[in-house]
């Protein structure tokens, strides 16, 4: 299962999904989001998504590696 959120991975959708699926024990969860740290970056939306690894190219690469 992949989750994607435009804010911290901690305490968000990915964490909730991982918590629920952990009860079943066999589902892998890969969370896309911003690491749990203050961002000191400034820029437009596309720039920030790219710098935080949330652009389509980075997400596609990570998904491909997950199945590799």
N, C-alpha and C positions, 0 to 999 in steps of 0.2 A: 504494500500500500504506500502510495506517495501522497504527501500533503504539502501544500504550498500556502504560505502566508507572508504578507508584506510587513511583518513586524517580528519581534523576538520569537524564537522558536520555543522559549520557555513559557509555560503557562498558556499556550495557545491551542489552536486546533490540533496540531501535530501531537502535542502532549496528551490531549484528551483521547485521540484516536489510539495512540500507543498504549495508554493506560487500559482502555477497554479491550484492545486486542491481546494484551499481555495475559489476560485471564484464559484465553484459548491456548496460548503458548507456542504457536507455530507460525505466526504471521510476522513477516519482516516489515518494519515501518521505516521509510526514509523521509525525513522532514526537510523541506526547503524553507528557509526563513533567515532572519538576521540573527547572528550569534548574540549571545547574552552579554553584550558590552555596549557602551555608549559609542555612537557613531560620530566621528569628528569630520565627516565628509559633507561637502556642500555641492550642489549641482542640480541639474534638471532630473526629471523622473527616470529617463532612460539611463543616464549616467549612474545614478544611485542604484538602480536595479542591477546593472552590470557589475559595479564595484562590490555589491553584496552577494553576487552569484545568483541573482534571481532573473537574469535575462534568459531568453529562450535557448540560446546556444549552450550556456552552462548547464541549464536544467536538462536539456536533451543529452548532453555528454554524460552527466551523472546517471541518468536513467539507463543509457546504453551500458555503462560500466556495471551497473547493478545486475544486469542480465548477462554480463560477460563471463 
